[in-house]
Amino acid sequence: MAGHRAILWTEHIGGYQYRLRIRNNNPVEPKQWWVFDSRTKTIRANNKRNWAISNQAGQKFKINVAAVIRKWKGENYQKSHYHAGSRRNIRNNANKCLQPNGNVNHHNYHLTWYHCHNGASQGWYIDQKGFSFPKNPYSDNQKFQIKSRMVQNRALFWHEHIGGHQYRLRIRDNNPYNNKQWWRFDSRTKTIRSEARRNFALSGQRGQRFNHGANAVIRQWKGEVYQWAGYYRGSRKNIRNAGGKCLDVYGGRNTHNMHCRWMNCHNA
């Protein structure tokens, strides 16, 4: 359907079961990745490999009940496969097809099993494309500054501790003697690191995930996707995180010591 939303599992509905939904595509979300298991004829959650796409426990092959993932029990009702017909649908062992409930194409809408009708709502395709950043303009052993393109080209720096071993990012009148406004790329971890504190990475504030308007900080590298960031060489040469949000000066205010946040990219 339009939007090419992805299947993910998220909502716990009891009995060690998680409802399947469709969501706006976000390839850094581990809960929207899957693997086939040909031995058991199942589709497994990539980050919960002993859990399989299934009908809701106890519902057998009924239609209009929740499509879920749950722990593999060797049940016939848990077997499913990718059917490479004209619509390339996903079917269970009773030839019921996976579809958004009522054929509704909305972000976060839940899925059910229904009679196969070859409509677009039952059509799925396999997408193996993950998330990648453009190549860094500098090698990992080179330090650099990050300057605003607004008038006076103020420099990105960190200073203010806001709790939880996190430091807010701000722009300041250029002072190259301050090592807190110098940075390095780390291509292995897809991060931008502080030159003054190399185990700290440019990140979103802890617990804010990819929220629009979340504070931009540096904090200790924990291997989180919310800490990945890259430099994009488009017309505005912005810095983006793995959620597609851009590093933005709060309110577009070009003043000394103004703090930064992550916002929807608008190319300003």
Secondary structure as the mmCIF struct_conf table of DSSP 4:
data_model
#
loop_
_struct_conf.conf_type_id
_struct_conf.id
_struct_conf.beg_label_comp_id
_struct_conf.beg_label_asym_id
_struct_conf.beg_label_seq_id
_struct_conf.end_label_comp_id
_struct_conf.end_label_asym_id
_struct_conf.end_label_seq_id
TURN_TY1_P TURN_TY1_P1 ALA A 2 GLY A 3
STRN STRN1 ALA A 6 HIS A 12
BEND BEND1 GLY A 14 GLY A 14
TURN_TY1_P TURN_TY1_P2 GLY A 15 TYR A 16
STRN STRN2 GLN A 17 ARG A 23
BEND BEND2 ASN A 24 ASN A 24
TURN_TY1_P TURN_TY1_P3 PRO A 27 VAL A 28
HELX_RH_3T_P HELX_RH_3T_P1 PRO A 30 GLN A 32
STRN STRN3 TRP A 34 ASP A 37
TURN_TY1_P TURN_TY1_P4 SER A 38 LYS A 41
STRN STRN4 THR A 42 ALA A 45
TURN_TY1_P TURN_TY1_P5 ASN A 46 ASN A 47
STRN STRN5 LYS A 48 ASN A 55
HELX_LH_PP_P HELX_LH_PP_P1 GLN A 56 GLN A 56
TURN_TY1_P TURN_TY1_P6 ALA A 57 GLY A 58
TURN_TY1_P TURN_TY1_P7 LYS A 60 PHE A 61
BEND BEND3 ILE A 63 VAL A 65
STRN STRN6 ALA A 66 ALA A 66
STRN STRN7 ALA A 67 LYS A 71
HELX_RH_3T_P HELX_RH_3T_P2 ASN A 76 GLN A 78
STRN STRN8 SER A 80 HIS A 83
BEND BEND4 GLY A 85 ARG A 87
STRN STRN9 ASN A 89 ASN A 92
TURN_TY1_P TURN_TY1_P8 ASN A 93 ALA A 94
BEND BEND5 ASN A 95 ASN A 95
STRN STRN10 LYS A 96 PRO A 100
HELX_RH_3T_P HELX_RH_3T_P3 ASN A 101 ASN A 103
TURN_TY1_P TURN_TY1_P9 HIS A 107 ASN A 108
STRN STRN11 TYR A 109 HIS A 115
HELX_RH_3T_P HELX_RH_3T_P4 ALA A 120 GLN A 122
HELX_LH_PP_P HELX_LH_PP_P2 PHE A 133 ASN A 136
BEND BEND6 PRO A 137 TYR A 138
TURN_TY1_P TURN_TY1_P10 ASP A 140 ASN A 141
STRN STRN12 LYS A 143 PHE A 144
STRN STRN13 LYS A 147 LYS A 147
BEND BEND7 ARG A 149 MET A 150
TURN_TY1_P TURN_TY1_P11 VAL A 151 GLN A 152
HELX_LH_PP_P HELX_LH_PP_P3 ARG A 154 ARG A 154
STRN STRN14 ALA A 155 HIS A 161
BEND BEND8 GLY A 163 GLY A 163
TURN_TY1_P TURN_TY1_P12 GLY A 164 HIS A 165
STRN STRN15 GLN A 166 ARG A 172
BEND BEND9 ASP A 173 ASP A 173
TURN_TY1_P TURN_TY1_P13 PRO A 176 TYR A 177
HELX_RH_3T_P HELX_RH_3T_P5 ASN A 179 GLN A 181
STRN STRN16 TRP A 183 ASP A 186
TURN_TY1_P TURN_TY1_P14 SER A 187 LYS A 190
STRN STRN17 THR A 191 SER A 194
BEND BEND10 GLU A 195 ARG A 197
TURN_TY1_P TURN_TY1_P15 ARG A 198 ASN A 199
STRN STRN18 PHE A 200 GLY A 204
HELX_LH_PP_P HELX_LH_PP_P4 GLN A 205 GLN A 205
TURN_TY1_P TURN_TY1_P16 ARG A 206 GLY A 207
TURN_TY1_P TURN_TY1_P17 ARG A 209 PHE A 210
TURN_TY1_P TURN_TY1_P18 HIS A 212 GLY A 213
STRN STRN19 ALA A 214 GLN A 220
BEND BEND11 GLY A 223 GLY A 223
HELX_RH_3T_P HELX_RH_3T_P6 VAL A 225 GLN A 227
STRN STRN20 ALA A 229 TYR A 231
BEND BEND12 GLY A 234 ARG A 236
STRN STRN21 ILE A 239 ASN A 241
TURN_TY1_P TURN_TY1_P19 ALA A 242 GLY A 243
BEND BEND13 GLY A 244 GLY A 244
STRN STRN22 LYS A 245 VAL A 249
HELX_RH_3T_P HELX_RH_3T_P7 TYR A 250 GLY A 252
TURN_TY1_P TURN_TY1_P20 HIS A 256 ASN A 257
STRN STRN23 HIS A 259 HIS A 259
STRN STRN24 CYS A 260 ASN A 264
#
